[in-house]
């Protein structure tokens, strides 16, 4: 199979990711992109409703497969600012 990339911005993005060490080659980038996207029309959560969010296990798997493992996703312990509302 031969794949032709026609958009220069896509080619630049792939090269940028490869320079960062996230991907070794173009095939590695394609594999990661395709694995992280559901097939069109494929059922999510066994219900076929694409509006439903992915299950927690699917989210964890996607996060573990991410090339950005250094990103910390801890929730803050501070409360959000709240103001009184008068009706």
C-alpha positions as CSV (number, residue, x, y, z in Angstrom):
1,X,0.0,0.0,0.0
2,X,1.2,3.5,-0.8
3,X,-0.1,6.5,1.1
4,X,0.4,10.0,-0.3
5,X,0.3,12.9,2.1
6,X,-0.9,16.0,0.2
7,X,-1.2,18.5,3.0
8,X,2.1,20.1,3.9
9,X,0.8,20.9,7.4
10,X,0.1,17.2,8.0
11,X,3.6,16.3,6.8
12,X,5.2,18.9,9.1
13,X,3.1,17.7,12.0
14,X,4.3,14.1,11.5
15,X,7.9,15.2,11.2
16,X,7.5,17.3,14.4
17,X,6.2,14.3,16.3
18,X,9.0,12.1,15.0
19,X,11.6,14.7,16.0
20,X,10.2,14.8,19.5
21,X,10.7,11.0,19.8
22,X,7.0,10.3,20.1
23,X,7.0,8.2,16.9
24,X,9.9,6.3,15.2
25,X,8.4,6.6,11.7
26,X,5.3,7.5,9.8
27,X,3.8,4.0,10.2
28,X,4.2,4.3,14.0
29,X,2.2,7.6,13.8
30,X,-0.5,6.1,11.7
31,X,-0.9,3.1,14.0
32,X,-1.2,5.3,17.1
33,X,-3.7,7.6,15.3
34,X,-5.9,4.7,14.1
35,X,-5.8,2.8,17.4
36,X,-6.9,5.9,19.3
37,X,-9.9,6.5,17.0
38,X,-13.1,4.3,17.0
39,X,-14.2,2.9,13.6
40,X,-17.1,4.9,12.1
41,X,-20.4,3.4,13.2
42,X,-18.8,1.1,15.7
43,X,-20.7,0.6,18.9
44,X,-19.5,2.4,22.0
45,X,-20.3,0.8,25.4
46,X,-22.2,-1.9,23.5
47,X,-25.2,0.4,22.8
48,X,-24.4,1.8,19.4
49,X,-25.0,5.4,20.8
50,X,-21.9,7.4,19.8
51,X,-23.0,10.2,22.2
52,X,-22.1,8.0,25.2
53,X,-18.7,8.6,26.7
54,X,-16.2,5.8,26.6
55,X,-16.0,3.6,29.6
56,X,-13.3,4.3,32.2
57,X,-11.2,1.3,31.2
58,X,-11.2,2.6,27.6
59,X,-10.1,6.0,28.8
60,X,-7.3,4.6,31.0
61,X,-6.1,2.5,28.0
62,X,-6.1,5.6,25.8
63,X,-4.2,7.6,28.4
64,X,-1.6,4.8,28.8
65,X,-1.1,4.7,25.0
66,X,-0.5,8.5,24.8
67,X,3.0,9.6,23.9
68,X,2.5,12.4,26.4
69,X,3.1,10.4,29.6
70,X,4.6,13.4,31.4
71,X,1.3,15.2,31.6
72,X,-0.2,15.1,35.1
73,X,-4.0,14.9,35.2
74,X,-4.5,15.3,39.0
75,X,-7.6,17.1,40.2
76,X,-7.0,20.1,42.3
77,X,-8.3,20.2,45.9
78,X,-9.4,23.8,45.7
79,X,-13.0,24.7,45.3
80,X,-14.1,26.6,42.3
81,X,-15.2,30.2,43.0
82,X,-18.9,30.5,43.6
83,X,-21.0,33.6,43.8
84,X,-24.5,34.0,45.2
85,X,-27.3,34.1,42.7
86,X,-30.5,36.1,43.3
87,X,-33.7,35.1,41.5
